[in-house]
Amino acid sequence: MKTDPESFIRANTGILSPPHVPEIRLHLANEAHDLWLKTEEELEEIGLPPPFWAFAWAGGQGLARYVLDHPECVRGRRVVDFAAGSGLVAIAAKMAGAQDVVAVDIDPWAGTAVRLNAELNRVAVDFLGRNIIGREREAEVYLAGDVFYDKEFANLLRPWFGALAQAGAAVLVGDPGRSYCPREMMSALATYEVPVTRALEDSEVKRTTVWRFAETG
């Protein structure tokens, strides 16, 4: 890496609470931070992939809210937060009583963000920086916030999530109406009106649904 992730995150984010999950604090960027305005070229110059970890996306906020409000879905269980980004959902799971939580993301910067955010909230969250798509069930609960934004990525996730559910895992997805969300494979658990930043989502509120993958399908 050209830039030290921890130093960069501390210098380019503030400690904020996502509006739909005020119990949790995260290192986040907002319009007051230079990180918000950096172009792809500027990010590449400093060796920084697109900083998805610096924002509290609607799908993650909705899913984190559901986990905190329904702790029985993770309490005492082994949990994977897939495509974890900031670690918001992983932190919520640990706060709700999960036995072990692993935040998974292929972005190495997310590993630093998850560690710093877990420390902020005084919880223990492990990090795995590998692509685990297609791997057999290794946890009792899989959580995924806002992962169906890309057709190719969605095509990889649908059969894997379906197989995990078939193997007995609870697969919960937070989705704010993305085009490639396979609603026909899931049942809705809850719907929230999540405040978001217009510059990210082109709206101020995103209707976000928490879904559970069916065991068959």
N, C-alpha and C positions, 0 to 999 in steps of 0.2 A: 504494500500500500504506500502511496506517495504521502499520505497524510495520516497522522495518528488519529484513529477514530474517536477515542475518548476525549481528547483535547478538542477535536472539531465539534463533537456533539455538545459538549459543555459550553463552547463558545458561540454556537449557532442556533441554540434552542433555549426555550424557557421552560420552567417547571409549571405545567398547566394541568387542569383536570378536564377531561373530555366532558362536554355538556350533558351527555346522557348517562355518564358514569362518574358522578362527582366524587365518589369514594376513592377513586384511583388517581394518582398523580403520575405524570409522564414528562419526559423531555420531548417537547413538541416545538415545531416551527410555526410561526404565524406571520402575518403580514409585516410585523415589526422586525423580523429577522432577515438577514441577507440571504440565508439559505432558500427562502421562499422564492426569491427572484432570480436565482442562478439558472442559466441556460444549460442545455445538455452539454454544450461545448465546455462551459466553465466547470461543470461537474466532472467531465472526463479529464480535464486538465489537472484537477486535484486528486484524481483516482477514485472518485465517488460514484457508485452506481446510482440510479434513480432512488432518492431517499424515501421510499415508501414507509420506512420505520419512523419518519418524522411527523406523521400525520395520523390522526385518529379517524379512520374511515368509518362510514356509516355501518357497514356490515359488521365490523368488529365491535363497534359500540353497542349495536343491538344484541349481538351474541353475548358480549360481556354482561350486559344488563340482565339477559335471561339467566345466565349462570348464577349471578349474584342473587337474583330473585327466586331461583329454583335450585338451591345448593344440593338437593338430593340427587341431581343428575350427575354430579361429579364427586360427591363426598366419599372419601375413603377409597377412591379409584385411581388407577393409573391413567393419566390424560396426556394426549398429544395435541398441541396447538399448531396446526399445519399452516405454513405461510404466515408466520407469526408477526412479522413486521416489528412493531414497537414492543410486542409482548403483552399488549392490553388484555387479550382474552386469556392468555396463560396466567397472568397475575390474578385475574378475576377467579379463575378456577382454583388457584391455590388459596385465595382468600375465602372461597366457598367451602374449603375443606378437602380438596383433592389430596390423595396420598402422595403422589409424585406427578410432577408436571414437566414435560419436555417441550420447549418451544423450538420448532423446526423452521428453518429458512435458509435458502441457498445464498443469500446476501451476507457476506461476512460482517458487514457493518451492523446488520441486525443483531448479531451476537453481542456486540458491545452495547447497543441500545437496550436489549432485553436485560442484560446484567445491570446496567445503570438504573433502569426502571424498576426492576425487582428490588434492588437495594433501596430505592426511594420508598417503596411500599412495604419494606421489611418482610419480604417473603422469599422463599428459595425456589428458583426456577432454573432447570437445566437447559442447555442450548445444544442443538445438533445442527450443524451447517452442511447437511447433505440432502440430496434428492432422494426422498423415500417413496415416491410414487411407484406403486406396483408391489411394494413389500407386503408380506403377510401381516396379519394382525399382531401387534406388539403392545397394544394398550386396550383398555376397556372403553375409553371414550376418545373420539377424535373430534376436535373443534376446528372450524375453518371459517374465518370471516372474510367475506367479499372476495371469492376466488373464481367466480364465473364471468369475469370481464372480458376474456379472450377465448375465441372459438377453439383454437388448437389446444390451449391449456384445459379448457372444459372437456374436450374429447378425451384427454388423458385421465381426468379426475373422475368422470362418471363411472366407468367400469371399476375403477379402484375403490371408490367410496361404496359402490354397490357390493363389491366383494367383501369389504370390511364389515358392512352391515350384515351380510349373509353369514359371516363367521361369528357374529354375535356382538360386534362392537356397536356402541351408540355413536352415530356420525351426525353431528349437529352443524348446520351451516347458517351463517348470517348473511342475508343477501338483500341489497337495496334495489331490487328490480333489474338486475343485469340481464342482458339479452340471452345469454347462454345458460342461464340457471335451469336445470332439469326438473322443473316443478312436478312433472308427471311421475318422477321416481321417489317423491318425498311427501311427507305430511307436514302441514303447518302447525307450529306449536304456539307462536305468539307473533304479534305485529306491533311495531313501535313507530312513532313519528320522531325521527332522530335529527336534531339540529346539526347542520353541517356548514362548511364554509363555501360560499357561492363560487369562489375562484377554483375550488376543487370539483364541485359537483354540479355547477350551473343551477343551483337552487339553494334555499336556506334550510329546507327540511327534506329528508328522504324517508319515504315509507319503507321500513326495513322489516323483513320477515325472518324469523328463525324457523328453520326446517329440520326435520329428521329424515334421513334416508330410510326407506323401507327395507325390511329384511329380505324381501324378494323383489325381483323386478329387473 
